[in-house]
Amino acid sequence: MTAHRTGRSVLTNASRRGFIAGASAGAFVLAVGLPRFARAQDKKFGADGMPNGWRDDPRIFIAIDSEGVVTVTCHRSEMGQGARTSVAMVVADELDADWDKVRVSQAWADEERFGNQDTDGSRSLRHNFMPLRRAGAAARTMLEMAAAQRWNVPVASVVALDHGVLHAASGQRLEYGELAQAAAGMPIPDPAQIRLKDPRAFRYIGKDNVGLVDNFDITTGRAVYGIDARVDGMLYAVIARPPVFGGKVASYDAAEAEKVPDVVKVIKLDAPAIPSEFAPLGGVAVIARNSWAAIRGREKLRISWDDGPNAAYSSDSYRAELTQAVRAPGKVVRREGDVDGALSRADRRVQAEYYIPHLAQSAMEPPAALVRIVDGAAEAWACTQAPQVTRARLASNLGLPLEKVKVNVTLLGGGFGRKSKPDFVIEAGLCSKAMDGVPVKLVWTREDDLHHGYYHTVSVQRLEAGLDSQGKPVAWLHRAAEPTIGSTFAPDPKHALPFELGMGLVNLPFAIPNIRVENPEAAAHVRIGWYRAVSNVPHAFAVQSFVAELAHAAGRDPRDYLLEIIGPDRLIDPTALGDVWNHGEDPRLYPIDTGRLRRVIAAAAEGIGWGRPLDKGRGLGIAGHYSFVTYVAAAVEVEVNDRGRLAIPRIDIAIDCGPVVNPERIRSQMEGAAIMGAGLASSAEISFKNGRAEQNNFDTYELTRMDSAPRDIRVHIIRSDDYARPLGGVGEPGLPPVAPAIANAVFAATGKRIRQLPIRDQLSA
């Protein structure tokens, strides 16, 4: 599938070298090695701070055909964050290509060829920016070599410029299409020969003159999402899954379902013996000639469920358990100084508890996948964030060798972490297998999505601080109890994993002499999974809300107090604070820069006009957070009327993500984070009773609606022109500070302190 517009893409297999060129029907093809992280314990670090020992087996392709059309294969999934556009921008800039002649093709799942294709952790550009630049520069070098050979002149006398190569002395010029075949035969440039552009010469990187490559297809309805995939002769399936996690079918009667016109077959899918990882939940599948018949057939099923060990799980009682847990000592995950002694000597002690419920990713497009099996080989089309995991788990569940499984990646109608889990693709594969390989498209309804997802963790956090006579904090105690994502992968873990601890909990960048962070036990009773920004969301809510409470107790301005508690500009080694390993990266590569955090807070405050007089019922709030190597602050204005209705007239978000590649996408991601953050702050909640999710659709799981969305969102990008610096993430870091900024603004407007989300009816008289 080709994005942008119908193009002439040429994709050719390449050998397993770092840089390979090969000729194919008059085309130039370059395969470029991308890094894959070695095992953590094997890592060594070079003078540039980057890991040594990266393997070159991952691949990305650049192809140029005889007409000069450049096709860039994007190995990451596109779910609205702009990965396809940004990847192509980087390659095209170093190649000095004409953007109108650039096409983008989506990679299928293949780790040996494309490397790590997981689209999570805000890593698509963060990890691949320099390799992509080198790819474009290597292709440019080979085109220059081909032109110099054609003209019999020194290669140093020619230059690639605007989709062609120029020999200034003679005025001769050859277009890329004319050089494609010859360039394919050029020797591979040694890395030392490859010269990267001076950033001052960038045409696309950091510029606003590039539109989305998918925009035409999306706006004209030509784009293919997972839910749009279709092949001849396919059937449709929906599944009745156990309403309680860990449950199973006790008995069922399919007689009435089978009478529904166009229902073809009803099959039982066994639940895994031990629910774990990405295994489907089991249940009863109804397969039909159209989706409506499948849904109607499911409604006619008579099923008796064995609810299993989580039948008693209820949100109210579980919240009480977590609250009890944070009121007692827990596992210490960070310790500095003498917290107990400092608290006992403090002039004043302040304490508060904060609660965030389970949340659902609730992407606009629910999970959907199409699978067919022909001659012992399976092919899938899916809206997946994790193509390689999907391929591996599909192969395992179908009993096929990996090489007999192909996963095609469609566009994603949102993901937010839900589509990193391939259980829905496995379900489609099992349905196809039950139908002797006939293609089956399985679609989750919105109710399925909310009832059977991988939920964002529920969290109770207790914070206590001791203040001196000037209101300055001298001690900080933080206890956070929340089921871990590790429960999805291993039986019965009770404590957060290091990457969760490193999301705003142990890596707190505050200048407080005595700090202790504890992580009490918390058992999981539902599937816990990634959600946009993951554990940064509850941690930022608690920390930034509590700082505002301390400011009030000290009689200080919240912005000024936040800046003071962060302290002077300095670099903090995260490994000195605790075990914060994240995404296979050594945190030593990314010291926390408090100066950058301070600057985004100041920029957001300045943007919103901090300190200006406001009418009654209006207030300003602020919060800042560091995540995914990026610094973001949100300053919010809220309005609460006499009936307790909350409105958000304005949000200013400031972001420092280091070097800027695609400013338009940065702005759109911050705007989206503001809207999503407003929803999780004001109305979104998944609650459980007797093991069952109580929310069914968007009437009860309330996302931000148009009439409650922030009216004015202003994004302030603090840019860096040092493109040798590490890039920060963009897709996730905007979300964490939004909810606490809203809660702090509500207090400023009403005097009502918000310590639990969603706010919903807490403001009613």
N, C-alpha and C positions, 0 to 999 in steps of 0.2 A: 504494500500500500504506500502511495506517495502522498506527501503533504504539500501544501502551498498551492499548487495547481498541477494539472496533469503534466508530468515531466518525463524526460528520457533518462532514467537512472540506469546505471550500469554497476552491478555489484558482482564482484568476483572473489572466489575463495582465495585466501592467501596463506602462505606458509607461516610457521610459528617463529618468525624473527621479529625484531623490534621494528624495522622499517623494511618493507618489501615493495617493489614495484613490479607489475606484470602487465603484459599487453593482452587485450581482449577486444577483438573486432574494432580496432582503431581507437580504443579507449585507454586512458591513463588511469591506473588504479594504485592507490597507496594504502597500505595497511599499517596502522600505527599502534605501537604498544601503549597500553594504559596501565597504570599501577594497580596491583592488587596487594593488599596488606599481608605481610607475613604474619606468622603466629606472634602473639604479643611477646612471649618470652624470648623470641629469636631476634627482636628488633635491635638494630644499631642505628646511630644517628650521625649523619654527615655534618660537615661544617655549615651547610645551609639550613640545618635543623630538620631536614626531611629524612625519612627512613631510607636506609640503604637496603639492598637485597630485594627490591621489588622485582617481581617477575614480569616478563613481557608477553605472557600468553594471552591476556585480554587484547581485543582488537576493536578498532573503529576504522571505518572505510571512508576514503575520499575518492570519488570517481569523476573523471572529466571525459565527456564523449567528444566525438569528432566535430560536433557543432558548438562545442564550448560550454555545454550545460554541466554544471558542477552539482553532484549529488553527495550530500553528507548524510551518513547513516547515524541516527541518534540512538544510542544504546540505553537511554533512560526513558521512563514512561512519561507521557504528557497528560497531566490532569488539571491544567489551567495555570500551572506555575511558570510556563513558558520555556520548558526545557528544550523543546525542539528548536525554537527560535534562538535561544541563547547559545546552544551548542553550535548551531550553524553560523551565528554571528562571529564567534571566536575563530572558527576555521576560515571563514570567508575573509575576515580582516587580515589575518596573517598571509593568506593566499593572494590578497589584493584582488579579490573577485568582484565582479559586478553583481550586486544583490539580486537584480532582476533575473540573473541566470543561475541562481542557486536554488536547488530543490532539497527537500529533506525526506529521507526514507526511514521508516521505523524498523529497528532491529528486532528480530525474533530472539527467543531465549537460546543463548549459546555462550556459556562461560568461557570456553576455550577461545572463542573468537572475539567476544566483546568485553570480557572481564566482568566485574561486578555490576549487575544491572539493577540492583535494588534501588528503588527511588524512595528514599526515606532519609531522615536525619539532615535534611537540607544540604545534601552532599553533591548533587549532580554537577554543579560548576565548582564547588569548593574543592573537590578532589581532582577535577579533570581540567581545570583551566589551563595550567601550564602544559600538560600533555597535548591538549587540543591546539594550543598555540604552536607547539613544536610540530604538530601534524601539518598544519597549514603552511608553516615556514619551510618544512621539508619538501612539500609539494611545490612550493614556489621555487625553491632552489633547483629542483629537478627540471622544471620548465625552463629556467634560465640556462641550465646546462645544455638542454636540447637546442635552444635558440642559438647559443654560442657555437655549438658544433655545426649547425646549419649554415651559419654565416662565416665560420672559420675565424672567429675572433675570441679573445680571452673572455672567460666567463665574467671576470670582474668588470668588463666594459658594457655589460647588458644589465637591464633592470626590469623586473616584473612590475607592471603598472597598469591598473584598471583593466584587468582581464586580458592582458597581453604582455609581451616582452618587447622592450624597446632597446635598440642600439642607437644611442644618441649621436654618436659620431657620424653615422651614415644616414640617420633618419629612418632606418628600416624598423618595421614592427611586424610581429607575428601574433595572431590571436591564440588564446589557449587551445581552442579546438584544433587549430592547425598544428599545434605542437604535441597534442595528447599522445599520439602513437609513439613518436620519437622519445618523449619524456619517459614513457614506460620502459624503454630500454636503457635508460641512464643508470649509472652505478648509484647505489644507495648512498646518500650523503652521510658522512661521518657526523655525529652530533656536534663536533667542534666546528664543522662547516656551516651549520645552520645558524643563521642570524635572525633573531627576533626583531620585530619592528620596534622602533622608538615609540612609546605610547603617544607622543605628540603627533604621530602620523596615523593614528587609528582613524578608520573611516566609520566603523560600526560600534566597536567596543566603547561603552560609556556614553554612547550617543542616543538621542531620541528619534533618529530618522529612520528607524527600522520597525516595520509592522510585524505582527504575528504571522508566521508562515502558514498557520492553520486558519487564519481569519476568513478567507474566502470560502473554504469548504465548510467551516462551522456556520457561517451566517447564511449560506445558501442551502444548508441541510444535506450537503454531500459527505460530511465527515462521518466516519464509522466509529461508533462507540461499541462497547461490549454488548449492549442491549440491541444493537442494530445488526449484529453479525448474522448472516444466513447463508445456507448452502441448499442446493436442491435436495428435496426429499426429507428435510429435517422434521423432527417432531419436537414437541414442547413438553417441559416438565416443571412441576412444582412439588414441594415436599412438605408433608406434615411432620414437623420435628418435635422432639420431646419438649414440653413447655418448661421443664426444669432442667438445668444443666446437670448432666450425669444420669438423667432418666433414660428410660427405654420403653419400647412397645411391649405391653403385657399380652395384648391380643387385639385383633382388628377384624372388621368385617367390611369387605370391599364391594359387596353385592350392589348397593345403590350407586356407588361411584362408577361402577362398570356399565351401568345403564345410561349414563350421561352420553348423549350423542358426541361422537368424535373422540371419546376416551378410548385409548388403544390398550393400555395395560396398567395394572397397579402392582407395584413391587415393594417388598420390604427391604429396607437398608438397615443392616445391623449396626447398632451403636458399638463404638470401640470398647473393649474390656476395661481399659483405663483411659478416660477422656484426657487427651493431652495434645499439645502442639496444634497442628492444623487439621487434625482428623475431623471428618464430618460428624455431626451429632447423631446420625442415624434417623430412623423414622419410616414413613411410608411415602413413596413417590407415586404420583399420578402422571402418566405419560399420555399425551393426546396430540391431535392434529393441529390444535391451536391453543394459545395460552388461556383463552377464556374457558374452553372446555376443561383444561387441566385444573384451573382454579375452581370451577364448579364441581368437578369430580372430587377435589380435596374436601370441599364443604360437605360432601355426602358420606365421607368416610366415618365409620364408627370405630373409635380407637379407645382402648383402655390403657392408661399409662401407668407404669411403675416409676414414681417420681424420684426414687433413689435418695442419696444421702443429703441433698440440698433442699429437700422439700420444705423445711421449716425456715429457710432463709427469708428474712424480712428486713427492710431498710431501717425501720425504727429501732428494732432490737439490736441490729448490728451496729448502728450508730452509737447506741449505749455501750456496747462492748468496746468499740474503739475509744470512746470517751474515757471509759474506765482505764483502758490501757495507757493513755497518755497522761493520766494522773498518777502514774507510778513510774519508777525508774525503768528504763529500757536499755537495749543494747547501745553502748556508746560508740558513735561513729566519728566524732570529732571532739577533741578535748584540748583546750588551751587555758592555762592559768587555773585559778581556784574559783570556780563559779559559786559554789556554796558559800565560801567565805565572803566573797564580794557581795553576794545577795544579802547576807546577814548584816553586813556593814553599811549597806546602801541607805541613803536618806529616804528613798521611796521605792516601793516595788509595784510593778504593773504586770498584770497577767491577763491573758485572753485565750479563748479557744475558737478555732475556725473549722468550718465544715464545707466540703464540696462533695456533691453526690456523684454517682455514676453518670457518665455522659456517653452518648452514642455518636459515632462519626457522622452518620446520617447524610452521606453524600447524595447529591441530587439524583445520580444514577445508582440504584441499588445494585448489589452484586449480580453479575450475569456472565454466563459462559456457554460456549458451544463446543461440543466435542464429537468427533467421529472416529471410528476405528475401521481401518481397511487393510486387509492382508497382514494383520499382526502389527500394524503401526497406527498410532493415535495422533490426531492433529486437533489442537484446541485454538479457539479464538476467545480472548478474555481481556477484560478491563483489569489488568493486574499491575500492581506496583512491584512485584517480585517475580519476574518471569522465570528465573532459574530455579527458585524454590518451588514454584508452581510445576515446572517441568519434572523436577526430581520426585515430588510427592505424587504427581499424576502417574509417573512411570511405576513407582512403588505400589500404588494402590491397584493399578491395572495389571501388575505382574509382567511388565514389559521392560526390556533394556532401555537405558536412557536414550541411546541413539535412535530408538524407534518412536520417540515422542517429540513432536514439534509444538511449540507454543507461540502463536502469533499474538502480538500485543496491539490492542486497539487503543483508541483514545479512551480516557477515563473521564466520566462525568463527575469529577471530584474523587478524592480518595481518603485523605486525612489519616491514613494508617490502616483503615479497614481492609483495603484491597491489597495489603501486603500479605494477608492470610489467604491461602488458596483453597480453603475448604469447599467453597462453592464450585470451583473448577473440578475438584475431585468428585463432587456429587454429580456433575454433568457427565464426567467420564464413567462413573459407575452406572448411570442410567443408560448411556450408550452401550456399554458392555452387556447390560441386561437385555438390550434390544438387538443383540448380535451385531453390534457395530454401527447400526443406523445412527445418523447424526441426531443428537438431541441438544436442544438449547434449554438450559435451565435458567430461570429468572426468579430472583427473590422479590416478593412484594415488599412494600414499605413496612407492613406488619412483621414480615419475616425479619427484615433488617433490624427492627427495634427489639424484637423478642429473642433473637438468636445470635447477637453480635459478639464481638470482642470489645468489652466496654472499657472506657477510661476508668481508672481506679477511683474508688470512693476514698475520702481522706478526712481524718480528724487530726488537727494539729494544736498543740498547746505551747504557748510562748510565755516566758516570764523574763522580765528585765529588772535590773536594779539601777536606779538613777542617783547621781550624786547631787550635791546641793545646787549646782547650776543646771540640773536636768540632763546632764550628759550620761549616757549609758556606761556603766562600769561592769555589767555582767549580762550575759544573754544565754538563756536556756530554751532550747527548742526540741520538742518531741513530736514526731510525725508517725502516725500509724496509718498504713494504707496497704492493701493487698498488692503484691508485686506481680509484674509481668512474668517473672520467673515461674509463677504457678502454672502458666500455660505450657511450660517446657519440662517441669520436674514435679514430682509428687510432693505436695504439702510444704513448700518453702514458706517461711513466716516473715522473712526480713527482705528489705529492698536490695536489689542488685546494685553493684557499684555505679553503673551508668545512671540509675535512678537517683542515687544519693548525690551524684554530681550534677544534678539538675536543680540548682538553686538551694540545696539543703546544706551539704557540708562545705560547698565552695562559696559560702557567703562572704562577699568582699567588704566587710565592715571593719572599721578601725575601733574594735572593742577589745580590751585587754583580756577579758575572761569569757570564753565561749565554750559551751558544751551542747552537742547535738546528739539526740538519742533516737533510736528507731525501735519502738516496741513491736511485739509480734502482732501480725494481722493475717488471718487465714482468708483464702479466696473461696467464694461460693459460686462464682460465675466465671466465664472466660474473661480474663483481663488482657487487654491489648493496647497497641499504640494508638494514640490520639494526637492530633496536631499539637506539637510542643511537649507532649508526654507529661512527665512529672513536674516540669517547670510550671505548669498551670496551677496546681494546688500550692506549690511552694511559694511562688511569687505572690499569690493571693494572700497567704498567711503573713509572709515576711513584710510585704509592702503595706499591708493593712496595719500591721502591728507597729511599724515605724511611724505611721500617721497617728496612731494612738499614743505613742511615746511623745511625739511632738506636742500633742494636745496636753498631755500630762505636764510637760515641761513649759507650757505656755509659749511655744515657738511656732513659727511659720513652717508648715509641712515641707515645702520645697527646701527651705534653708536647712531644716533639721536633717532631711534626707542627705543633702550634700555633705553636711558636717559628719554624719555617721559613716559615710563612705570614706571620708578622710582625704588626705592629700593624694596627689597624683603619684602612682607607684605601680609597679608590676608585681603581681602575686603569682607564685608558682602553685597551681592547684594541687599538686601532689603533696605539698606541705600541709594541706588542710585535711586530707583524708583520701580514701580510696575512691577516685572519681574517674576511673577508666571508662571511656565512652567510644562506641563504634570502632573498636580496634585501633584507636588513635592514642598516642601517648600525650596526656595533657601538658607535658612539659613543652610541647611545640606551641602551645597557645596560652601564654600567661595572661591572667586577667589584668586588664589595663583600667585602673580606676579613673584615670583621666578621661578616657573615652566614655565611660559610664557617666561621669559627671557632665560631660559635654552634651550628651543626648538629653539628659534631664534638664539642663539649662536651656537647650534649644526648644524642647517641647513647651517648657514654661513660658519662654519668650514668645513663642508662636501663638499661644492662646491668650496672651496678655495677663500673665499671672499677677494677682494683686489688684486688678481693676475692680471698681465697685460693681455690684450685681444687685438685681432686684430681689425682693423677698422670694424665697422658694428656689433660688438658684445658688449653685455652689461650684467650686473648682476642686478637682482632685488630681493627684499626680502619682506616678509610680514608674520605676525603672527596673530593668532586668537584663542580665547577661545570659545568653544561651546560644549554642551552635556557633560560637566564635563571633557573635554579633551582639551589639549593644542597642537596646531599644528603650525608649521612654514614651509614655502616654500621658498627656494632660487632657482632662475631660471637663466639659461643662455640662451639668445636668440641671433639669428643672423638675420639681415635684409640685404638682398642683394640690389644691385643698382636698381632693378625693384620693390623694396618694398615688396618682398616676405619674410614672416616671417617663421623662423625655430626655433625649440627649441632643441638645442643639449643636454641639461641636466636639470633635476630638482632634487634637494635634498629636501626631506621632513623629518622633525623630528617630532615625536609624543610622547607625554607623556600622556598616558591614565590610569596611575596608575598601579595596578597589571595587569600583562599580562597573559591571558589564552591561546590564540591561536596565536602565533607570525606569523605563515604562513598566516593566514587570515588578520592580521593587515597589513602585508606588501602588500598583494594583494589589500586590500581596499585602501591603500594609493596610490598604483600604479594606480588603477582605478580612484581615485579622481584626480590624476595628468592628466590623459588622458581626463576625462570628463571636468575638469577645463580648459584645453587647448582648448577644443571645444567651451565652452561657452564664453571664452575670445576672440577667434579668428573668429568664424563664425556663431554660433547658434543664431537665432532670429525668433520669431513669431511676425509678424506685421499684422495689420488689416486695411482694407479699406472697407468702407460701411458695417461695422459690420462683415465682412468675413475674416477669416484667409487667408493670401496670400500664405502661404507655403503649398505644397501638399505632398511632399515626401522628401527623403533624397537628392534629387538633389537640392532642394531649402532650406530645413532645414538642414544645413550642420553641421554634427557632425565631430569629429576628424577622419580624414582618416589616413591610415597607413603612407602615405608619409608626413603627417604633425604632426604626434604624436611625443611626446618627445622621443628622441633617447635613452636616458639613464636616468632611474629613480632610484634613490638610497634612500632607506628608513632607517632612523635612529630611532630606538626605544629606548627611555629613560625608562628603566625598573625600576619597584619597586618590591621588594620582600616582602612588607608588605601587605599580602593578607587580613588583617583586614580592610584595607582602602577601601573606596568606589571605584568601578570600573568606568572608564569613557567610553563613547561611542566610536565606531570605524567607523561605516558605513558612518556617515555623516560629522564628523569634518574635514576630510582631504580636503574637497572641497573649503571652503571659502577663504583661503589665496592664492590659486593658481592663480586666475585671476589678483588680484592686484600685485602679484609678477611678473607676465608676463608683465603687463603694466609698472611697474617700471623699468623692465629690458629693455623694448623697449625705454624708455626715455634715459636710460644710453647708449644705442647703437646708438640712432639717434637724441636725443634732442627733439623728438616729444612727447608731453604729451598726453596720452590716457585718456580721461575723459568719453568716452562712449563706450559701448560694443554693438556688437562685433567689434573687431579691423578691420577685413576684409580689405577694400581698403583704410584705413586711412593712410597707409604708402606708397602709390603710389606717384611717383614723380609728 
